[in-house]
């Protein structure tokens, strides 16, 4: 585990987002870092596709939405 130095403004945004997303501040930062890394290495995928891929990899059964 290491220490990452970030600016005060970004830290405040992470704090606010963590409250809205029911995550710890560290959990929110880790989420953004992971999703950002996945987005950079998979530029052809949308955010929703990345999330769906991660849920599938974790063996989470997500119901399909009927697009009627």
ZASE-863891 format. One record per atom (N, C-alpha, C): residue in one letter; chain; atom name; y negated, x, z negated. Coordinates in nm, 4 decimals, padded with zeros to 6 digits, m for minus. Atoms other than C-alpha are relative to their C-alpha. Example, Ala and Ser with C-alpha at 12.3 -4.5 7.8 and 13.67 -1.06 7.14 Angstrom:
2
@r:A | c:A | a:N | north:00.1190 | east:00.0890 | up:00.0000
@r:A | c:A | a:CA | north:00.4500 | east:01.2300 | up:m00.7800
@r:A | c:A | a:C | north:m00.1200 | east:00.0900 | up:00.0000
@r:S | c:A | a:N | north:00.1190 | east:m00.0820 | up:00.0060
@r:S | c:A | a:CA | north:00.1060 | east:01.3670 | up:m00.7140
@r:S | c:A | a:C | north:m00.1090 | east:m00.0770 | up:m00.0730
//
This chain:
68
@r:X | c:A | a:N | north:00.1177 | east:00.0860 | up:00.0000
@r:X | c:A | a:CA | north:00.0000 | east:00.0000 | up:00.0000
@r:X | c:A | a:C | north:m00.1230 | east:00.0899 | up:00.0000
@r:X | c:A | a:N | north:00.1214 | east:m00.0795 | up:m00.0098
@r:X | c:A | a:CA | north:m00.3430 | east:00.1320 | up:00.0851
@r:X | c:A | a:C | north:m00.1230 | east:m00.0844 | up:m00.0234
@r:X | c:A | a:N | north:00.1284 | east:00.0669 | up:00.0174
@r:X | c:A | a:CA | north:m00.7056 | east:00.0470 | up:00.0495
@r:X | c:A | a:C | north:m00.0706 | east:00.0005 | up:00.1348
@r:X | c:A | a:N | north:00.0760 | east:00.0131 | up:m00.1233
@r:X | c:A | a:CA | north:m00.9019 | east:m00.0811 | up:00.3464
@r:X | c:A | a:C | north:m00.1425 | east:m00.0340 | up:m00.0384
@r:X | c:A | a:N | north:00.1403 | east:00.0270 | up:00.0301
@r:X | c:A | a:CA | north:m01.2781 | east:m00.0619 | up:00.3249
@r:X | c:A | a:C | north:m00.0577 | east:m00.0871 | up:00.1111
@r:X | c:A | a:N | north:00.0642 | east:00.0914 | up:m00.0946
@r:X | c:A | a:CA | north:m01.4600 | east:m00.3507 | up:00.4892
@r:X | c:A | a:C | north:m00.1385 | east:m00.0335 | up:m00.0526
@r:X | c:A | a:N | north:00.1360 | east:00.0363 | up:00.0382
@r:X | c:A | a:CA | north:m01.8178 | east:m00.4685 | up:00.4869
@r:X | c:A | a:C | north:m00.0040 | east:m00.1235 | up:m00.0888
@r:X | c:A | a:N | north:00.0172 | east:00.1130 | up:00.0919
@r:X | c:A | a:CA | north:m01.9483 | east:m00.7176 | up:00.2340
@r:X | c:A | a:C | north:00.0025 | east:m00.1343 | up:00.0722
@r:X | c:A | a:N | north:00.0064 | east:00.1268 | up:m00.0740
@r:X | c:A | a:CA | north:m02.0120 | east:m00.9858 | up:00.4981
@r:X | c:A | a:C | north:00.1397 | east:m00.0444 | up:00.0433
@r:X | c:A | a:N | north:m00.1361 | east:00.0337 | up:m00.0402
@r:X | c:A | a:CA | north:m01.6555 | east:m00.9703 | up:00.6328
@r:X | c:A | a:C | north:00.0826 | east:m00.0394 | up:m00.1231
@r:X | c:A | a:N | north:m00.0734 | east:00.0339 | up:00.1229
@r:X | c:A | a:CA | north:m01.5172 | east:m00.9737 | up:00.2773
@r:X | c:A | a:C | north:m00.0338 | east:m00.1425 | up:m00.0443
@r:X | c:A | a:N | north:00.0414 | east:00.1352 | up:00.0382
@r:X | c:A | a:CA | north:m01.7180 | east:m01.2881 | up:00.2047
@r:X | c:A | a:C | north:00.0633 | east:m00.1041 | up:00.0937
@r:X | c:A | a:N | north:m00.0649 | east:00.0912 | up:m00.0947
@r:X | c:A | a:CA | north:m01.5842 | east:m01.4523 | up:00.5234
@r:X | c:A | a:C | north:00.1484 | east:m00.0139 | up:m00.0314
@r:X | c:A | a:N | north:m00.1415 | east:00.0048 | up:00.0366
@r:X | c:A | a:CA | north:m01.2294 | east:m01.3610 | up:00.4200
@r:X | c:A | a:C | north:00.0181 | east:m00.0837 | up:m00.1255
@r:X | c:A | a:N | north:m00.0091 | east:00.0774 | up:00.1241
@r:X | c:A | a:CA | north:m01.2892 | east:m01.5052 | up:00.0739
@r:X | c:A | a:C | north:m00.0112 | east:m00.1491 | up:00.0288
@r:X | c:A | a:N | north:00.0191 | east:00.1413 | up:m00.0340
@r:X | c:A | a:CA | north:m01.4189 | east:m01.8335 | up:00.2183
@r:X | c:A | a:C | north:00.1193 | east:m00.0550 | up:00.0769
@r:X | c:A | a:N | north:m00.1142 | east:00.0449 | up:m00.0800
@r:X | c:A | a:CA | north:m01.1372 | east:m01.8575 | up:00.4729
@r:X | c:A | a:C | north:00.1252 | east:m00.0113 | up:m00.0861
@r:X | c:A | a:N | north:m00.1192 | east:00.0037 | up:00.0851
@r:X | c:A | a:CA | north:m00.8759 | east:m01.7815 | up:00.2076
@r:X | c:A | a:C | north:00.0034 | east:m00.1275 | up:m00.0835
@r:X | c:A | a:N | north:00.0074 | east:00.1251 | up:00.0756
@r:X | c:A | a:CA | north:m00.9959 | east:m02.0793 | up:00.0048
@r:X | c:A | a:C | north:00.0384 | east:m00.1176 | up:00.0892
@r:X | c:A | a:N | north:m00.0282 | east:00.1101 | up:m00.0924
@r:X | c:A | a:CA | north:m00.9843 | east:m02.3107 | up:00.3062
@r:X | c:A | a:C | north:00.1462 | east:m00.0013 | up:00.0442
@r:X | c:A | a:N | north:m00.1369 | east:m00.0092 | up:m00.0498
@r:X | c:A | a:CA | north:m00.6410 | east:m02.1848 | up:00.4126
@r:X | c:A | a:C | north:00.1042 | east:00.0106 | up:m00.1107
@r:X | c:A | a:N | north:m00.0913 | east:m00.0052 | up:00.1155
@r:X | c:A | a:CA | north:m00.4884 | east:m02.1818 | up:00.0592
@r:X | c:A | a:C | north:00.0799 | east:00.1297 | up:m00.0038
@r:X | c:A | a:N | north:m00.0607 | east:m00.1322 | up:00.0072
@r:X | c:A | a:CA | north:m00.4174 | east:m01.8092 | up:00.0742
@r:X | c:A | a:C | north:m00.0804 | east:00.0842 | up:m00.0974
@r:X | c:A | a:N | north:00.0769 | east:m00.0972 | up:00.0775
@r:X | c:A | a:CA | north:m00.5124 | east:m01.5211 | up:m00.1484
@r:X | c:A | a:C | north:m00.0937 | east:00.0730 | up:00.0962
@r:X | c:A | a:N | north:00.0906 | east:m00.0780 | up:m00.0855
@r:X | c:A | a:CA | north:m00.7950 | east:m01.3009 | up:m00.0208
@r:X | c:A | a:C | north:00.0804 | east:00.1046 | up:00.0765
@r:X | c:A | a:N | north:m00.0834 | east:m00.0990 | up:m00.0673
@r:X | c:A | a:CA | north:m00.5411 | east:m01.0261 | up:00.0545
@r:X | c:A | a:C | north:00.0903 | east:m00.0652 | up:00.1043
@r:X | c:A | a:N | north:m00.0852 | east:00.0711 | up:m00.0944
@r:X | c:A | a:CA | north:m00.3101 | east:m01.2787 | up:00.2196
@r:X | c:A | a:C | north:m00.0751 | east:m00.0403 | up:00.1262
@r:X | c:A | a:N | north:00.0808 | east:00.0377 | up:m00.1158
@r:X | c:A | a:CA | north:m00.5907 | east:m01.4007 | up:00.4453
@r:X | c:A | a:C | north:m00.0310 | east:00.1214 | up:00.0859
@r:X | c:A | a:N | north:00.0282 | east:m00.1229 | up:m00.0749
@r:X | c:A | a:CA | north:m00.6861 | east:m01.0459 | up:00.5424
@r:X | c:A | a:C | north:00.1249 | east:00.0467 | up:00.0745
@r:X | c:A | a:N | north:m00.1253 | east:m00.0396 | up:m00.0648
@r:X | c:A | a:CA | north:m00.3206 | east:m00.9622 | up:00.6159
@r:X | c:A | a:C | north:00.0311 | east:m00.0901 | up:00.1180
@r:X | c:A | a:N | north:m00.0243 | east:00.0949 | up:m00.1088
@r:X | c:A | a:CA | north:m00.2885 | east:m01.2779 | up:00.8270
@r:X | c:A | a:C | north:m00.0868 | east:00.0336 | up:00.1202
@r:X | c:A | a:N | north:00.0910 | east:m00.0322 | up:m00.1104
@r:X | c:A | a:CA | north:m00.5964 | east:m01.1934 | up:01.0337
@r:X | c:A | a:C | north:00.0378 | east:00.1321 | up:00.0664
@r:X | c:A | a:N | north:m00.0391 | east:m00.1297 | up:m00.0563
@r:X | c:A | a:CA | north:m00.4809 | east:m00.8331 | up:01.0780
@r:X | c:A | a:C | north:00.1249 | east:m00.0158 | up:00.0863
@r:X | c:A | a:N | north:m00.1248 | east:00.0177 | up:m00.0740
@r:X | c:A | a:CA | north:m00.1307 | east:m00.9362 | up:01.1859
@r:X | c:A | a:C | north:m00.0233 | east:m00.0772 | up:00.1293
@r:X | c:A | a:N | north:00.0256 | east:00.0811 | up:m00.1192
@r:X | c:A | a:CA | north:m00.2520 | east:m01.2057 | up:01.4268
@r:X | c:A | a:C | north:m00.0835 | east:00.0784 | up:00.1006
@r:X | c:A | a:N | north:00.0813 | east:m00.0820 | up:m00.0892
@r:X | c:A | a:CA | north:m00.5140 | east:m00.9699 | up:01.5683
@r:X | c:A | a:C | north:00.0832 | east:00.1046 | up:00.0723
@r:X | c:A | a:N | north:m00.0866 | east:m00.1004 | up:m00.0606
@r:X | c:A | a:CA | north:m00.2532 | east:m00.7004 | up:01.6287
@r:X | c:A | a:C | north:00.0915 | east:m00.0648 | up:00.1045
@r:X | c:A | a:N | north:m00.0856 | east:00.0702 | up:m00.0952
@r:X | c:A | a:CA | north:m00.0190 | east:m00.9515 | up:01.7935
@r:X | c:A | a:C | north:m00.0780 | east:m00.0452 | up:00.1230
@r:X | c:A | a:N | north:00.0831 | east:00.0437 | up:m00.1131
@r:X | c:A | a:CA | north:m00.3031 | east:m01.0854 | up:02.0099
@r:X | c:A | a:C | north:m00.0331 | east:00.1175 | up:00.0920
@r:X | c:A | a:N | north:00.0319 | east:m00.1172 | up:m00.0824
@r:X | c:A | a:CA | north:m00.3986 | east:m00.7364 | up:02.1255
@r:X | c:A | a:C | north:00.1203 | east:00.0490 | up:00.0795
@r:X | c:A | a:N | north:m00.1194 | east:m00.0496 | up:m00.0682
@r:X | c:A | a:CA | north:m00.0412 | east:m00.6480 | up:02.2159
@r:X | c:A | a:C | north:00.0685 | east:m00.1056 | up:00.0859
@r:X | c:A | a:N | north:m00.0546 | east:00.1108 | up:m00.0803
@r:X | c:A | a:CA | north:00.0327 | east:m00.9873 | up:02.3750
@r:X | c:A | a:C | north:m00.1149 | east:m00.0827 | up:00.0554
@r:X | c:A | a:N | north:00.1228 | east:00.0631 | up:m00.0492
@r:X | c:A | a:CA | north:m00.2869 | east:m01.0707 | up:02.5605
@r:X | c:A | a:C | north:00.0260 | east:m00.1260 | up:00.0824
@r:X | c:A | a:N | north:m00.0326 | east:00.1173 | up:m00.0804
@r:X | c:A | a:CA | north:m00.1063 | east:m01.3297 | up:02.7729
@r:X | c:A | a:C | north:00.0323 | east:m00.1232 | up:m00.0845
@r:X | c:A | a:N | north:m00.0337 | east:00.1119 | up:00.0876
@r:X | c:A | a:CA | north:m00.0278 | east:m01.5479 | up:02.4678
@r:X | c:A | a:C | north:m00.1245 | east:m00.0563 | up:m00.0682
@r:X | c:A | a:N | north:00.1083 | east:00.0640 | up:00.0749
@r:X | c:A | a:CA | north:m00.2621 | east:m01.8005 | up:02.3080
@r:X | c:A | a:C | north:00.0286 | east:00.0131 | up:m00.1498
@r:X | c:A | a:N | north:m00.0186 | east:00.0000 | up:00.1458
@r:X | c:A | a:CA | north:m00.3132 | east:m01.8185 | up:01.9315
@r:X | c:A | a:C | north:00.1161 | east:m00.0912 | up:m00.0377
@r:X | c:A | a:N | north:m00.1066 | east:00.0953 | up:00.0327
@r:X | c:A | a:CA | north:m00.0886 | east:m02.1257 | up:01.9174
@r:X | c:A | a:C | north:00.1371 | east:00.0514 | up:00.0407
@r:X | c:A | a:N | north:m00.1277 | east:m00.0575 | up:m00.0420
@r:X | c:A | a:CA | north:00.1844 | east:m01.9473 | up:02.1122
@r:X | c:A | a:C | north:00.0452 | east:00.1107 | up:m00.0954
@r:X | c:A | a:N | north:m00.0325 | east:m00.1062 | up:00.0955
@r:X | c:A | a:CA | north:00.1677 | east:m01.6508 | up:01.8763
@r:X | c:A | a:C | north:00.0523 | east:m00.0606 | up:m00.1299
@r:X | c:A | a:N | north:m00.0426 | east:00.0654 | up:00.1238
@r:X | c:A | a:CA | north:00.1952 | east:m01.8788 | up:01.5731
@r:X | c:A | a:C | north:00.1383 | east:m00.0625 | up:00.0189
@r:X | c:A | a:N | north:m00.1299 | east:00.0617 | up:m00.0265
@r:X | c:A | a:CA | north:00.4852 | east:m02.0718 | up:01.7303
@r:X | c:A | a:C | north:00.1102 | east:00.1055 | up:00.0052
@r:X | c:A | a:N | north:m00.0959 | east:m00.1095 | up:m00.0087
@r:X | c:A | a:CA | north:00.6617 | east:m01.7437 | up:01.8060
@r:X | c:A | a:C | north:00.0339 | east:00.0549 | up:m00.1388
@r:X | c:A | a:N | north:m00.0222 | east:m00.0505 | up:00.1352
@r:X | c:A | a:CA | north:00.6171 | east:m01.6232 | up:01.4473
@r:X | c:A | a:C | north:00.0810 | east:m00.0980 | up:m00.0841
@r:X | c:A | a:N | north:m00.0765 | east:00.1013 | up:00.0729
@r:X | c:A | a:CA | north:00.7459 | east:m01.9523 | up:01.3049
@r:X | c:A | a:C | north:00.1457 | east:m00.0011 | up:00.0461
@r:X | c:A | a:N | north:m00.1369 | east:m00.0038 | up:m00.0531
@r:X | c:A | a:CA | north:01.0498 | east:m01.9385 | up:01.5335
@r:X | c:A | a:C | north:00.0738 | east:00.1224 | up:m00.0519
@r:X | c:A | a:N | north:m00.0620 | east:m00.1232 | up:00.0502
@r:X | c:A | a:CA | north:01.1190 | east:m01.5782 | up:01.4302
@r:X | c:A | a:C | north:00.0378 | east:m00.0117 | up:m00.1474
@r:X | c:A | a:N | north:m00.0279 | east:00.0217 | up:00.1420
@r:X | c:A | a:CA | north:01.1102 | east:m01.6937 | up:01.0663
@r:X | c:A | a:C | north:00.0992 | east:m00.1148 | up:m00.0205
@r:X | c:A | a:N | north:m00.0972 | east:00.1098 | up:00.0026
@r:X | c:A | a:CA | north:01.3601 | east:m01.9709 | up:01.1527
@r:X | c:A | a:C | north:m00.0570 | east:m00.1267 | up:m00.0635
@r:X | c:A | a:N | north:00.0647 | east:00.1235 | up:00.0462
@r:X | c:A | a:CA | north:01.1104 | east:m02.2469 | up:01.0700
@r:X | c:A | a:C | north:00.0186 | east:m00.1043 | up:00.1092
@r:X | c:A | a:N | north:m00.0213 | east:00.1072 | up:m00.0961
@r:X | c:A | a:CA | north:01.2025 | east:m02.5716 | up:01.2386
@r:X | c:A | a:C | north:m00.1268 | east:m00.0839 | up:00.0101
@r:X | c:A | a:N | north:00.1257 | east:00.0723 | up:m00.0232
@r:X | c:A | a:CA | north:00.8835 | east:m02.7159 | up:01.3858
@r:X | c:A | a:C | north:00.0285 | east:m00.1146 | up:00.0956
@r:X | c:A | a:N | north:m00.0267 | east:00.1143 | up:m00.0893
@r:X | c:A | a:CA | north:00.9056 | east:m03.0673 | up:01.5306
@r:X | c:A | a:C | north:m00.0872 | east:00.0069 | up:00.1251
@r:X | c:A | a:N | north:00.0748 | east:00.0055 | up:m00.1259
@r:X | c:A | a:CA | north:00.8008 | east:m03.1084 | up:01.8919
@r:X | c:A | a:C | north:m00.0934 | east:m00.1196 | up:m00.0024
@r:X | c:A | a:N | north:00.0964 | east:00.1086 | up:m00.0106
@r:X | c:A | a:CA | north:00.4944 | east:m03.3219 | up:01.9592
@r:X | c:A | a:C | north:00.0132 | east:m00.0603 | up:00.1382
@r:X | c:A | a:N | north:m00.0102 | east:00.0696 | up:m00.1274
@r:X | c:A | a:CA | north:00.5330 | east:m03.5837 | up:02.2302
@r:X | c:A | a:C | north:m00.1383 | east:m00.0075 | up:00.0607
@r:X | c:A | a:N | north:00.1305 | east:m00.0055 | up:m00.0677
@r:X | c:A | a:CA | north:00.2469 | east:m03.5280 | up:02.4771
@r:X | c:A | a:C | north:m00.0190 | east:m00.1218 | up:00.0898
@r:X | c:A | a:N | north:00.0103 | east:00.1222 | up:m00.0810
@r:X | c:A | a:CA | north:00.2501 | east:m03.8878 | up:02.5985
@r:X | c:A | a:C | north:m00.1400 | east:m00.0505 | up:00.0114
//
